[in-house]
Amino acid sequence: MINESVITSKTGVQKIGKPVSDQLPKVKDANVNLRDRLNDVLLAAKHNLVSYQIAINEILDDDLRQCAIDNRNRNQDIHHRVFTELFNLGEYQADLATSPQITDTFEVFTNYKTQLPYKQ
């Protein structure tokens, strides 16, 4: 999804993303459109993922916990598919990071591991 999806903005900035699709309106009006519907589904999936994770942490019964895990995983898949669809429609774009930026960020998060208990 990412590697072949680089565009240049009007100001010349390279971004990860795709041009805005003709399926999306250029100007927002009062009508509910495809972007609105997909963003509503995405928002609901995000809230459900948080709720499922909290529930999973507090469920004692193994069968019920597994059921919640399975539902959370299906919800995660829905979230990913909707986000990917919005990305493909040109709704999401991000600045293209340089190799040193990626290396620096990776190092920061890798170093966080030393602060966590139960090192593996």
Phi and psi restraints in degrees (range 20) as a CNS / XPLOR table:
assign (resid 1 and name C) (resid 2 and name N)
       (resid 2 and name CA) (resid 2 and name C) 1.0 -83.2 20.0 2
assign (resid 2 and name N) (resid 2 and name CA)
       (resid 2 and name C) (resid 3 and name N) 1.0 -49.4 20.0 2
assign (resid 2 and name C) (resid 3 and name N)
       (resid 3 and name CA) (resid 3 and name C) 1.0 -56.8 20.0 2
assign (resid 3 and name N) (resid 3 and name CA)
       (resid 3 and name C) (resid 4 and name N) 1.0 -40.2 20.0 2
assign (resid 3 and name C) (resid 4 and name N)
       (resid 4 and name CA) (resid 4 and name C) 1.0 -95.7 20.0 2
assign (resid 4 and name N) (resid 4 and name CA)
       (resid 4 and name C) (resid 5 and name N) 1.0 14.3 20.0 2
assign (resid 4 and name C) (resid 5 and name N)
       (resid 5 and name CA) (resid 5 and name C) 1.0 -117.8 20.0 2
assign (resid 5 and name N) (resid 5 and name CA)
       (resid 5 and name C) (resid 6 and name N) 1.0 62.0 20.0 2
assign (resid 5 and name C) (resid 6 and name N)
       (resid 6 and name CA) (resid 6 and name C) 1.0 -112.5 20.0 2
assign (resid 6 and name N) (resid 6 and name CA)
       (resid 6 and name C) (resid 7 and name N) 1.0 128.8 20.0 2
assign (resid 6 and name C) (resid 7 and name N)
       (resid 7 and name CA) (resid 7 and name C) 1.0 -124.4 20.0 2
assign (resid 7 and name N) (resid 7 and name CA)
       (resid 7 and name C) (resid 8 and name N) 1.0 164.9 20.0 2
assign (resid 7 and name C) (resid 8 and name N)
       (resid 8 and name CA) (resid 8 and name C) 1.0 -113.8 20.0 2
assign (resid 8 and name N) (resid 8 and name CA)
       (resid 8 and name C) (resid 9 and name N) 1.0 128.0 20.0 2
assign (resid 8 and name C) (resid 9 and name N)
       (resid 9 and name CA) (resid 9 and name C) 1.0 -73.0 20.0 2
assign (resid 9 and name N) (resid 9 and name CA)
       (resid 9 and name C) (resid 10 and name N) 1.0 174.5 20.0 2
assign (resid 9 and name C) (resid 10 and name N)
       (resid 10 and name CA) (resid 10 and name C) 1.0 -60.7 20.0 2
assign (resid 10 and name N) (resid 10 and name CA)
       (resid 10 and name C) (resid 11 and name N) 1.0 -27.6 20.0 2
assign (resid 10 and name C) (resid 11 and name N)
       (resid 11 and name CA) (resid 11 and name C) 1.0 -92.8 20.0 2
assign (resid 11 and name N) (resid 11 and name CA)
       (resid 11 and name C) (resid 12 and name N) 1.0 2.8 20.0 2
assign (resid 11 and name C) (resid 12 and name N)
       (resid 12 and name CA) (resid 12 and name C) 1.0 93.7 20.0 2
assign (resid 12 and name N) (resid 12 and name CA)
       (resid 12 and name C) (resid 13 and name N) 1.0 5.7 20.0 2
assign (resid 12 and name C) (resid 13 and name N)
       (resid 13 and name CA) (resid 13 and name C) 1.0 -81.9 20.0 2
assign (resid 13 and name N) (resid 13 and name CA)
       (resid 13 and name C) (resid 14 and name N) 1.0 130.7 20.0 2
assign (resid 13 and name C) (resid 14 and name N)
       (resid 14 and name CA) (resid 14 and name C) 1.0 -81.1 20.0 2
assign (resid 14 and name N) (resid 14 and name CA)
       (resid 14 and name C) (resid 15 and name N) 1.0 134.8 20.0 2
assign (resid 14 and name C) (resid 15 and name N)
       (resid 15 and name CA) (resid 15 and name C) 1.0 -134.3 20.0 2
assign (resid 15 and name N) (resid 15 and name CA)
       (resid 15 and name C) (resid 16 and name N) 1.0 152.5 20.0 2
assign (resid 15 and name C) (resid 16 and name N)
       (resid 16 and name CA) (resid 16 and name C) 1.0 -81.8 20.0 2
assign (resid 16 and name N) (resid 16 and name CA)
       (resid 16 and name C) (resid 17 and name N) 1.0 124.4 20.0 2
assign (resid 16 and name C) (resid 17 and name N)
       (resid 17 and name CA) (resid 17 and name C) 1.0 159.1 20.0 2
assign (resid 17 and name N) (resid 17 and name CA)
       (resid 17 and name C) (resid 18 and name N) 1.0 -173.2 20.0 2
assign (resid 17 and name C) (resid 18 and name N)
       (resid 18 and name CA) (resid 18 and name C) 1.0 -131.9 20.0 2
assign (resid 18 and name N) (resid 18 and name CA)
       (resid 18 and name C) (resid 19 and name N) 1.0 157.1 20.0 2
assign (resid 18 and name C) (resid 19 and name N)
       (resid 19 and name CA) (resid 19 and name C) 1.0 -61.7 20.0 2
assign (resid 19 and name N) (resid 19 and name CA)
       (resid 19 and name C) (resid 20 and name N) 1.0 150.5 20.0 2
assign (resid 19 and name C) (resid 20 and name N)
       (resid 20 and name CA) (resid 20 and name C) 1.0 -63.0 20.0 2
assign (resid 20 and name N) (resid 20 and name CA)
       (resid 20 and name C) (resid 21 and name N) 1.0 129.2 20.0 2
assign (resid 20 and name C) (resid 21 and name N)
       (resid 21 and name CA) (resid 21 and name C) 1.0 -69.0 20.0 2
assign (resid 21 and name N) (resid 21 and name CA)
       (resid 21 and name C) (resid 22 and name N) 1.0 151.2 20.0 2
assign (resid 21 and name C) (resid 22 and name N)
       (resid 22 and name CA) (resid 22 and name C) 1.0 -68.7 20.0 2
assign (resid 22 and name N) (resid 22 and name CA)
       (resid 22 and name C) (resid 23 and name N) 1.0 -13.5 20.0 2
assign (resid 22 and name C) (resid 23 and name N)
       (resid 23 and name CA) (resid 23 and name C) 1.0 -71.8 20.0 2
assign (resid 23 and name N) (resid 23 and name CA)
       (resid 23 and name C) (resid 24 and name N) 1.0 -18.9 20.0 2
assign (resid 23 and name C) (resid 24 and name N)
       (resid 24 and name CA) (resid 24 and name C) 1.0 -99.7 20.0 2
assign (resid 24 and name N) (resid 24 and name CA)
       (resid 24 and name C) (resid 25 and name N) 1.0 143.4 20.0 2
assign (resid 24 and name C) (resid 25 and name N)
       (resid 25 and name CA) (resid 25 and name C) 1.0 -68.5 20.0 2
assign (resid 25 and name N) (resid 25 and name CA)
       (resid 25 and name C) (resid 26 and name N) 1.0 144.9 20.0 2
assign (resid 25 and name C) (resid 26 and name N)
       (resid 26 and name CA) (resid 26 and name C) 1.0 -75.0 20.0 2
assign (resid 26 and name N) (resid 26 and name CA)
       (resid 26 and name C) (resid 27 and name N) 1.0 -32.8 20.0 2
assign (resid 26 and name C) (resid 27 and name N)
       (resid 27 and name CA) (resid 27 and name C) 1.0 -123.3 20.0 2
assign (resid 27 and name N) (resid 27 and name CA)
       (resid 27 and name C) (resid 28 and name N) 1.0 130.8 20.0 2
assign (resid 27 and name C) (resid 28 and name N)
       (resid 28 and name CA) (resid 28 and name C) 1.0 -75.8 20.0 2
assign (resid 28 and name N) (resid 28 and name CA)
       (resid 28 and name C) (resid 29 and name N) 1.0 133.0 20.0 2
assign (resid 28 and name C) (resid 29 and name N)
       (resid 29 and name CA) (resid 29 and name C) 1.0 -127.3 20.0 2
assign (resid 29 and name N) (resid 29 and name CA)
       (resid 29 and name C) (resid 30 and name N) 1.0 -167.7 20.0 2
assign (resid 29 and name C) (resid 30 and name N)
       (resid 30 and name CA) (resid 30 and name C) 1.0 -74.4 20.0 2
assign (resid 30 and name N) (resid 30 and name CA)
       (resid 30 and name C) (resid 31 and name N) 1.0 -12.6 20.0 2
assign (resid 30 and name C) (resid 31 and name N)
       (resid 31 and name CA) (resid 31 and name C) 1.0 -75.2 20.0 2
assign (resid 31 and name N) (resid 31 and name CA)
       (resid 31 and name C) (resid 32 and name N) 1.0 144.1 20.0 2
assign (resid 31 and name C) (resid 32 and name N)
       (resid 32 and name CA) (resid 32 and name C) 1.0 -81.5 20.0 2
assign (resid 32 and name N) (resid 32 and name CA)
       (resid 32 and name C) (resid 33 and name N) 1.0 124.2 20.0 2
assign (resid 32 and name C) (resid 33 and name N)
       (resid 33 and name CA) (resid 33 and name C) 1.0 -117.3 20.0 2
assign (resid 33 and name N) (resid 33 and name CA)
       (resid 33 and name C) (resid 34 and name N) 1.0 -177.0 20.0 2
assign (resid 33 and name C) (resid 34 and name N)
       (resid 34 and name CA) (resid 34 and name C) 1.0 -57.5 20.0 2
assign (resid 34 and name N) (resid 34 and name CA)
       (resid 34 and name C) (resid 35 and name N) 1.0 -43.9 20.0 2
assign (resid 34 and name C) (resid 35 and name N)
       (resid 35 and name CA) (resid 35 and name C) 1.0 -58.3 20.0 2
assign (resid 35 and name N) (resid 35 and name CA)
       (resid 35 and name C) (resid 36 and name N) 1.0 -45.7 20.0 2
assign (resid 35 and name C) (resid 36 and name N)
       (resid 36 and name CA) (resid 36 and name C) 1.0 -60.7 20.0 2
assign (resid 36 and name N) (resid 36 and name CA)
       (resid 36 and name C) (resid 37 and name N) 1.0 -46.7 20.0 2
assign (resid 36 and name C) (resid 37 and name N)
       (resid 37 and name CA) (resid 37 and name C) 1.0 -63.7 20.0 2
assign (resid 37 and name N) (resid 37 and name CA)
       (resid 37 and name C) (resid 38 and name N) 1.0 -44.7 20.0 2
assign (resid 37 and name C) (resid 38 and name N)
       (resid 38 and name CA) (resid 38 and name C) 1.0 -66.0 20.0 2
assign (resid 38 and name N) (resid 38 and name CA)
       (resid 38 and name C) (resid 39 and name N) 1.0 -40.3 20.0 2
assign (resid 38 and name C) (resid 39 and name N)
       (resid 39 and name CA) (resid 39 and name C) 1.0 -65.7 20.0 2
assign (resid 39 and name N) (resid 39 and name CA)
       (resid 39 and name C) (resid 40 and name N) 1.0 -34.4 20.0 2
assign (resid 39 and name C) (resid 40 and name N)
       (resid 40 and name CA) (resid 40 and name C) 1.0 -64.6 20.0 2
assign (resid 40 and name N) (resid 40 and name CA)
       (resid 40 and name C) (resid 41 and name N) 1.0 -43.9 20.0 2
assign (resid 40 and name C) (resid 41 and name N)
       (resid 41 and name CA) (resid 41 and name C) 1.0 -63.4 20.0 2
assign (resid 41 and name N) (resid 41 and name CA)
       (resid 41 and name C) (resid 42 and name N) 1.0 -42.5 20.0 2
assign (resid 41 and name C) (resid 42 and name N)
       (resid 42 and name CA) (resid 42 and name C) 1.0 -61.9 20.0 2
assign (resid 42 and name N) (resid 42 and name CA)
       (resid 42 and name C) (resid 43 and name N) 1.0 -44.2 20.0 2
assign (resid 42 and name C) (resid 43 and name N)
       (resid 43 and name CA) (resid 43 and name C) 1.0 -63.3 20.0 2
assign (resid 43 and name N) (resid 43 and name CA)
       (resid 43 and name C) (resid 44 and name N) 1.0 -43.2 20.0 2
assign (resid 43 and name C) (resid 44 and name N)
       (resid 44 and name CA) (resid 44 and name C) 1.0 -62.9 20.0 2
assign (resid 44 and name N) (resid 44 and name CA)
       (resid 44 and name C) (resid 45 and name N) 1.0 -41.7 20.0 2
assign (resid 44 and name C) (resid 45 and name N)
       (resid 45 and name CA) (resid 45 and name C) 1.0 -62.4 20.0 2
assign (resid 45 and name N) (resid 45 and name CA)
       (resid 45 and name C) (resid 46 and name N) 1.0 -40.8 20.0 2
assign (resid 45 and name C) (resid 46 and name N)
       (resid 46 and name CA) (resid 46 and name C) 1.0 -61.1 20.0 2
assign (resid 46 and name N) (resid 46 and name CA)
       (resid 46 and name C) (resid 47 and name N) 1.0 -46.6 20.0 2
assign (resid 46 and name C) (resid 47 and name N)
       (resid 47 and name CA) (resid 47 and name C) 1.0 -64.2 20.0 2
assign (resid 47 and name N) (resid 47 and name CA)
       (resid 47 and name C) (resid 48 and name N) 1.0 -41.0 20.0 2
assign (resid 47 and name C) (resid 48 and name N)
       (resid 48 and name CA) (resid 48 and name C) 1.0 -63.6 20.0 2
assign (resid 48 and name N) (resid 48 and name CA)
       (resid 48 and name C) (resid 49 and name N) 1.0 -39.4 20.0 2
assign (resid 48 and name C) (resid 49 and name N)
       (resid 49 and name CA) (resid 49 and name C) 1.0 -61.1 20.0 2
assign (resid 49 and name N) (resid 49 and name CA)
       (resid 49 and name C) (resid 50 and name N) 1.0 -43.3 20.0 2
assign (resid 49 and name C) (resid 50 and name N)
       (resid 50 and name CA) (resid 50 and name C) 1.0 -63.9 20.0 2
assign (resid 50 and name N) (resid 50 and name CA)
       (resid 50 and name C) (resid 51 and name N) 1.0 -45.3 20.0 2
assign (resid 50 and name C) (resid 51 and name N)
       (resid 51 and name CA) (resid 51 and name C) 1.0 -63.6 20.0 2
assign (resid 51 and name N) (resid 51 and name CA)
       (resid 51 and name C) (resid 52 and name N) 1.0 -43.7 20.0 2
assign (resid 51 and name C) (resid 52 and name N)
       (resid 52 and name CA) (resid 52 and name C) 1.0 -61.7 20.0 2
assign (resid 52 and name N) (resid 52 and name CA)
       (resid 52 and name C) (resid 53 and name N) 1.0 -41.5 20.0 2
assign (resid 52 and name C) (resid 53 and name N)
       (resid 53 and name CA) (resid 53 and name C) 1.0 -64.2 20.0 2
assign (resid 53 and name N) (resid 53 and name CA)
       (resid 53 and name C) (resid 54 and name N) 1.0 -40.8 20.0 2
assign (resid 53 and name C) (resid 54 and name N)
       (resid 54 and name CA) (resid 54 and name C) 1.0 -62.4 20.0 2
assign (resid 54 and name N) (resid 54 and name CA)
       (resid 54 and name C) (resid 55 and name N) 1.0 -44.8 20.0 2
assign (resid 54 and name C) (resid 55 and name N)
       (resid 55 and name CA) (resid 55 and name C) 1.0 -61.7 20.0 2
assign (resid 55 and name N) (resid 55 and name CA)
       (resid 55 and name C) (resid 56 and name N) 1.0 -44.6 20.0 2
assign (resid 55 and name C) (resid 56 and name N)
       (resid 56 and name CA) (resid 56 and name C) 1.0 -58.5 20.0 2
assign (resid 56 and name N) (resid 56 and name CA)
       (resid 56 and name C) (resid 57 and name N) 1.0 -39.0 20.0 2
assign (resid 56 and name C) (resid 57 and name N)
       (resid 57 and name CA) (resid 57 and name C) 1.0 -65.7 20.0 2
assign (resid 57 and name N) (resid 57 and name CA)
       (resid 57 and name C) (resid 58 and name N) 1.0 -22.4 20.0 2
assign (resid 57 and name C) (resid 58 and name N)
       (resid 58 and name CA) (resid 58 and name C) 1.0 -115.8 20.0 2
assign (resid 58 and name N) (resid 58 and name CA)
       (resid 58 and name C) (resid 59 and name N) 1.0 1.3 20.0 2
assign (resid 58 and name C) (resid 59 and name N)
       (resid 59 and name CA) (resid 59 and name C) 1.0 -82.5 20.0 2
assign (resid 59 and name N) (resid 59 and name CA)
       (resid 59 and name C) (resid 60 and name N) 1.0 131.7 20.0 2
assign (resid 59 and name C) (resid 60 and name N)
       (resid 60 and name CA) (resid 60 and name C) 1.0 -92.4 20.0 2
assign (resid 60 and name N) (resid 60 and name CA)
       (resid 60 and name C) (resid 61 and name N) 1.0 -37.0 20.0 2
assign (resid 60 and name C) (resid 61 and name N)
       (resid 61 and name CA) (resid 61 and name C) 1.0 -73.2 20.0 2
assign (resid 61 and name N) (resid 61 and name CA)
       (resid 61 and name C) (resid 62 and name N) 1.0 125.5 20.0 2
assign (resid 61 and name C) (resid 62 and name N)
       (resid 62 and name CA) (resid 62 and name C) 1.0 -62.3 20.0 2
assign (resid 62 and name N) (resid 62 and name CA)
       (resid 62 and name C) (resid 63 and name N) 1.0 -41.3 20.0 2
assign (resid 62 and name C) (resid 63 and name N)
       (resid 63 and name CA) (resid 63 and name C) 1.0 -66.2 20.0 2
assign (resid 63 and name N) (resid 63 and name CA)
       (resid 63 and name C) (resid 64 and name N) 1.0 -43.4 20.0 2
assign (resid 63 and name C) (resid 64 and name N)
       (resid 64 and name CA) (resid 64 and name C) 1.0 -66.3 20.0 2
assign (resid 64 and name N) (resid 64 and name CA)
       (resid 64 and name C) (resid 65 and name N) 1.0 -39.7 20.0 2
assign (resid 64 and name C) (resid 65 and name N)
       (resid 65 and name CA) (resid 65 and name C) 1.0 -62.0 20.0 2
assign (resid 65 and name N) (resid 65 and name CA)
       (resid 65 and name C) (resid 66 and name N) 1.0 -43.1 20.0 2
assign (resid 65 and name C) (resid 66 and name N)
       (resid 66 and name CA) (resid 66 and name C) 1.0 -64.4 20.0 2
assign (resid 66 and name N) (resid 66 and name CA)
       (resid 66 and name C) (resid 67 and name N) 1.0 -38.9 20.0 2
assign (resid 66 and name C) (resid 67 and name N)
       (resid 67 and name CA) (resid 67 and name C) 1.0 -61.0 20.0 2
assign (resid 67 and name N) (resid 67 and name CA)
       (resid 67 and name C) (resid 68 and name N) 1.0 -44.2 20.0 2
assign (resid 67 and name C) (resid 68 and name N)
       (resid 68 and name CA) (resid 68 and name C) 1.0 -65.0 20.0 2
assign (resid 68 and name N) (resid 68 and name CA)
       (resid 68 and name C) (resid 69 and name N) 1.0 -38.9 20.0 2
assign (resid 68 and name C) (resid 69 and name N)
       (resid 69 and name CA) (resid 69 and name C) 1.0 -62.5 20.0 2
assign (resid 69 and name N) (resid 69 and name CA)
       (resid 69 and name C) (resid 70 and name N) 1.0 -44.8 20.0 2
assign (resid 69 and name C) (resid 70 and name N)
       (resid 70 and name CA) (resid 70 and name C) 1.0 -61.5 20.0 2
assign (resid 70 and name N) (resid 70 and name CA)
       (resid 70 and name C) (resid 71 and name N) 1.0 -43.6 20.0 2
assign (resid 70 and name C) (resid 71 and name N)
       (resid 71 and name CA) (resid 71 and name C) 1.0 -64.4 20.0 2
assign (resid 71 and name N) (resid 71 and name CA)
       (resid 71 and name C) (resid 72 and name N) 1.0 -41.5 20.0 2
assign (resid 71 and name C) (resid 72 and name N)
       (resid 72 and name CA) (resid 72 and name C) 1.0 -61.3 20.0 2
assign (resid 72 and name N) (resid 72 and name CA)
       (resid 72 and name C) (resid 73 and name N) 1.0 -42.5 20.0 2
assign (resid 72 and name C) (resid 73 and name N)
       (resid 73 and name CA) (resid 73 and name C) 1.0 -64.1 20.0 2
assign (resid 73 and name N) (resid 73 and name CA)
       (resid 73 and name C) (resid 74 and name N) 1.0 -39.3 20.0 2
assign (resid 73 and name C) (resid 74 and name N)
       (resid 74 and name CA) (resid 74 and name C) 1.0 -65.5 20.0 2
assign (resid 74 and name N) (resid 74 and name CA)
       (resid 74 and name C) (resid 75 and name N) 1.0 -39.2 20.0 2
assign (resid 74 and name C) (resid 75 and name N)
       (resid 75 and name CA) (resid 75 and name C) 1.0 -64.5 20.0 2
assign (resid 75 and name N) (resid 75 and name CA)
       (resid 75 and name C) (resid 76 and name N) 1.0 -39.2 20.0 2
assign (resid 75 and name C) (resid 76 and name N)
       (resid 76 and name CA) (resid 76 and name C) 1.0 -61.9 20.0 2
assign (resid 76 and name N) (resid 76 and name CA)
       (resid 76 and name C) (resid 77 and name N) 1.0 -39.8 20.0 2
assign (resid 76 and name C) (resid 77 and name N)
       (resid 77 and name CA) (resid 77 and name C) 1.0 -64.3 20.0 2
assign (resid 77 and name N) (resid 77 and name CA)
       (resid 77 and name C) (resid 78 and name N) 1.0 -42.9 20.0 2
assign (resid 77 and name C) (resid 78 and name N)
       (resid 78 and name CA) (resid 78 and name C) 1.0 -60.5 20.0 2
assign (resid 78 and name N) (resid 78 and name CA)
       (resid 78 and name C) (resid 79 and name N) 1.0 -46.2 20.0 2
assign (resid 78 and name C) (resid 79 and name N)
       (resid 79 and name CA) (resid 79 and name C) 1.0 -56.0 20.0 2
assign (resid 79 and name N) (resid 79 and name CA)
       (resid 79 and name C) (resid 80 and name N) 1.0 -47.8 20.0 2
assign (resid 79 and name C) (resid 80 and name N)
       (resid 80 and name CA) (resid 80 and name C) 1.0 -62.8 20.0 2
assign (resid 80 and name N) (resid 80 and name CA)
       (resid 80 and name C) (resid 81 and name N) 1.0 -43.7 20.0 2
assign (resid 80 and name C) (resid 81 and name N)
       (resid 81 and name CA) (resid 81 and name C) 1.0 -65.5 20.0 2
assign (resid 81 and name N) (resid 81 and name CA)
       (resid 81 and name C) (resid 82 and name N) 1.0 -40.1 20.0 2
assign (resid 81 and name C) (resid 82 and name N)
       (resid 82 and name CA) (resid 82 and name C) 1.0 -69.4 20.0 2
assign (resid 82 and name N) (resid 82 and name CA)
       (resid 82 and name C) (resid 83 and name N) 1.0 -43.2 20.0 2
assign (resid 82 and name C) (resid 83 and name N)
       (resid 83 and name CA) (resid 83 and name C) 1.0 -60.4 20.0 2
assign (resid 83 and name N) (resid 83 and name CA)
       (resid 83 and name C) (resid 84 and name N) 1.0 -43.6 20.0 2
assign (resid 83 and name C) (resid 84 and name N)
       (resid 84 and name CA) (resid 84 and name C) 1.0 -61.5 20.0 2
assign (resid 84 and name N) (resid 84 and name CA)
       (resid 84 and name C) (resid 85 and name N) 1.0 -41.3 20.0 2
assign (resid 84 and name C) (resid 85 and name N)
       (resid 85 and name CA) (resid 85 and name C) 1.0 -62.6 20.0 2
assign (resid 85 and name N) (resid 85 and name CA)
       (resid 85 and name C) (resid 86 and name N) 1.0 -44.4 20.0 2
assign (resid 85 and name C) (resid 86 and name N)
       (resid 86 and name CA) (resid 86 and name C) 1.0 -63.9 20.0 2
assign (resid 86 and name N) (resid 86 and name CA)
       (resid 86 and name C) (resid 87 and name N) 1.0 -39.7 20.0 2
assign (resid 86 and name C) (resid 87 and name N)
       (resid 87 and name CA) (resid 87 and name C) 1.0 -59.9 20.0 2
assign (resid 87 and name N) (resid 87 and name CA)
       (resid 87 and name C) (resid 88 and name N) 1.0 -46.3 20.0 2
assign (resid 87 and name C) (resid 88 and name N)
       (resid 88 and name CA) (resid 88 and name C) 1.0 -66.4 20.0 2
assign (resid 88 and name N) (resid 88 and name CA)
       (resid 88 and name C) (resid 89 and name N) 1.0 -24.4 20.0 2
assign (resid 88 and name C) (resid 89 and name N)
       (resid 89 and name CA) (resid 89 and name C) 1.0 -84.1 20.0 2
assign (resid 89 and name N) (resid 89 and name CA)
       (resid 89 and name C) (resid 90 and name N) 1.0 -2.7 20.0 2
assign (resid 89 and name C) (resid 90 and name N)
       (resid 90 and name CA) (resid 90 and name C) 1.0 86.6 20.0 2
assign (resid 90 and name N) (resid 90 and name CA)
       (resid 90 and name C) (resid 91 and name N) 1.0 15.0 20.0 2
assign (resid 90 and name C) (resid 91 and name N)
       (resid 91 and name CA) (resid 91 and name C) 1.0 -77.7 20.0 2
assign (resid 91 and name N) (resid 91 and name CA)
       (resid 91 and name C) (resid 92 and name N) 1.0 -33.1 20.0 2
assign (resid 91 and name C) (resid 92 and name N)
       (resid 92 and name CA) (resid 92 and name C) 1.0 -113.7 20.0 2
assign (resid 92 and name N) (resid 92 and name CA)
       (resid 92 and name C) (resid 93 and name N) 1.0 130.2 20.0 2
assign (resid 92 and name C) (resid 93 and name N)
       (resid 93 and name CA) (resid 93 and name C) 1.0 -139.7 20.0 2
assign (resid 93 and name N) (resid 93 and name CA)
       (resid 93 and name C) (resid 94 and name N) 1.0 153.7 20.0 2
assign (resid 93 and name C) (resid 94 and name N)
       (resid 94 and name CA) (resid 94 and name C) 1.0 -143.9 20.0 2
assign (resid 94 and name N) (resid 94 and name CA)
       (resid 94 and name C) (resid 95 and name N) 1.0 150.4 20.0 2
assign (resid 94 and name C) (resid 95 and name N)
       (resid 95 and name CA) (resid 95 and name C) 1.0 -60.3 20.0 2
assign (resid 95 and name N) (resid 95 and name CA)
       (resid 95 and name C) (resid 96 and name N) 1.0 143.6 20.0 2
assign (resid 95 and name C) (resid 96 and name N)
       (resid 96 and name CA) (resid 96 and name C) 1.0 -78.4 20.0 2
assign (resid 96 and name N) (resid 96 and name CA)
       (resid 96 and name C) (resid 97 and name N) 1.0 120.0 20.0 2
assign (resid 96 and name C) (resid 97 and name N)
       (resid 97 and name CA) (resid 97 and name C) 1.0 -81.3 20.0 2
assign (resid 97 and name N) (resid 97 and name CA)
       (resid 97 and name C) (resid 98 and name N) 1.0 144.9 20.0 2
assign (resid 97 and name C) (resid 98 and name N)
       (resid 98 and name CA) (resid 98 and name C) 1.0 -81.7 20.0 2
assign (resid 98 and name N) (resid 98 and name CA)
       (resid 98 and name C) (resid 99 and name N) 1.0 164.3 20.0 2
assign (resid 98 and name C) (resid 99 and name N)
       (resid 99 and name CA) (resid 99 and name C) 1.0 -57.7 20.0 2
assign (resid 99 and name N) (resid 99 and name CA)
       (resid 99 and name C) (resid 100 and name N) 1.0 -44.5 20.0 2
assign (resid 99 and name C) (resid 100 and name N)
       (resid 100 and name CA) (resid 100 and name C) 1.0 -62.5 20.0 2
assign (resid 100 and name N) (resid 100 and name CA)
       (resid 100 and name C) (resid 101 and name N) 1.0 -35.3 20.0 2
assign (resid 100 and name C) (resid 101 and name N)
       (resid 101 and name CA) (resid 101 and name C) 1.0 -64.1 20.0 2
assign (resid 101 and name N) (resid 101 and name CA)
       (resid 101 and name C) (resid 102 and name N) 1.0 -41.7 20.0 2
assign (resid 101 and name C) (resid 102 and name N)
       (resid 102 and name CA) (resid 102 and name C) 1.0 -65.4 20.0 2
assign (resid 102 and name N) (resid 102 and name CA)
       (resid 102 and name C) (resid 103 and name N) 1.0 -43.9 20.0 2
assign (resid 102 and name C) (resid 103 and name N)
       (resid 103 and name CA) (resid 103 and name C) 1.0 -61.2 20.0 2
assign (resid 103 and name N) (resid 103 and name CA)
       (resid 103 and name C) (resid 104 and name N) 1.0 -44.9 20.0 2
assign (resid 103 and name C) (resid 104 and name N)
       (resid 104 and name CA) (resid 104 and name C) 1.0 -61.1 20.0 2
assign (resid 104 and name N) (resid 104 and name CA)
       (resid 104 and name C) (resid 105 and name N) 1.0 -45.6 20.0 2
assign (resid 104 and name C) (resid 105 and name N)
       (resid 105 and name CA) (resid 105 and name C) 1.0 -65.1 20.0 2
assign (resid 105 and name N) (resid 105 and name CA)
       (resid 105 and name C) (resid 106 and name N) 1.0 -42.3 20.0 2
assign (resid 105 and name C) (resid 106 and name N)
       (resid 106 and name CA) (resid 106 and name C) 1.0 -59.6 20.0 2
assign (resid 106 and name N) (resid 106 and name CA)
       (resid 106 and name C) (resid 107 and name N) 1.0 -43.1 20.0 2
assign (resid 106 and name C) (resid 107 and name N)
       (resid 107 and name CA) (resid 107 and name C) 1.0 -63.1 20.0 2
assign (resid 107 and name N) (resid 107 and name CA)
       (resid 107 and name C) (resid 108 and name N) 1.0 -43.1 20.0 2
assign (resid 107 and name C) (resid 108 and name N)
       (resid 108 and name CA) (resid 108 and name C) 1.0 -58.9 20.0 2
assign (resid 108 and name N) (resid 108 and name CA)
       (resid 108 and name C) (resid 109 and name N) 1.0 -49.7 20.0 2
assign (resid 108 and name C) (resid 109 and name N)
       (resid 109 and name CA) (resid 109 and name C) 1.0 -71.6 20.0 2
assign (resid 109 and name N) (resid 109 and name CA)
       (resid 109 and name C) (resid 110 and name N) 1.0 -31.2 20.0 2
assign (resid 109 and name C) (resid 110 and name N)
       (resid 110 and name CA) (resid 110 and name C) 1.0 -65.7 20.0 2
assign (resid 110 and name N) (resid 110 and name CA)
       (resid 110 and name C) (resid 111 and name N) 1.0 -39.9 20.0 2
assign (resid 110 and name C) (resid 111 and name N)
       (resid 111 and name CA) (resid 111 and name C) 1.0 -67.7 20.0 2
assign (resid 111 and name N) (resid 111 and name CA)
       (resid 111 and name C) (resid 112 and name N) 1.0 -24.8 20.0 2
assign (resid 111 and name C) (resid 112 and name N)
       (resid 112 and name CA) (resid 112 and name C) 1.0 -61.7 20.0 2
assign (resid 112 and name N) (resid 112 and name CA)
       (resid 112 and name C) (resid 113 and name N) 1.0 -27.0 20.0 2
assign (resid 112 and name C) (resid 113 and name N)
       (resid 113 and name CA) (resid 113 and name C) 1.0 -57.9 20.0 2
assign (resid 113 and name N) (resid 113 and name CA)
       (resid 113 and name C) (resid 114 and name N) 1.0 -31.7 20.0 2
assign (resid 113 and name C) (resid 114 and name N)
       (resid 114 and name CA) (resid 114 and name C) 1.0 -66.8 20.0 2
assign (resid 114 and name N) (resid 114 and name CA)
       (resid 114 and name C) (resid 115 and name N) 1.0 -18.4 20.0 2
assign (resid 114 and name C) (resid 115 and name N)
       (resid 115 and name CA) (resid 115 and name C) 1.0 -89.0 20.0 2
assign (resid 115 and name N) (resid 115 and name CA)
       (resid 115 and name C) (resid 116 and name N) 1.0 -9.8 20.0 2
assign (resid 115 and name C) (resid 116 and name N)
       (resid 116 and name CA) (resid 116 and name C) 1.0 -92.1 20.0 2
assign (resid 116 and name N) (resid 116 and name CA)
       (resid 116 and name C) (resid 117 and name N) 1.0 143.8 20.0 2
assign (resid 116 and name C) (resid 117 and name N)
       (resid 117 and name CA) (resid 117 and name C) 1.0 -73.2 20.0 2
assign (resid 117 and name N) (resid 117 and name CA)
       (resid 117 and name C) (resid 118 and name N) 1.0 168.2 20.0 2
assign (resid 117 and name C) (resid 118 and name N)
       (resid 118 and name CA) (resid 118 and name C) 1.0 59.1 20.0 2
assign (resid 118 and name N) (resid 118 and name CA)
       (resid 118 and name C) (resid 119 and name N) 1.0 55.9 20.0 2
assign (resid 118 and name C) (resid 119 and name N)
       (resid 119 and name CA) (resid 119 and name C) 1.0 -62.2 20.0 2
assign (resid 119 and name N) (resid 119 and name CA)
       (resid 119 and name C) (resid 120 and name N) 1.0 140.6 20.0 2
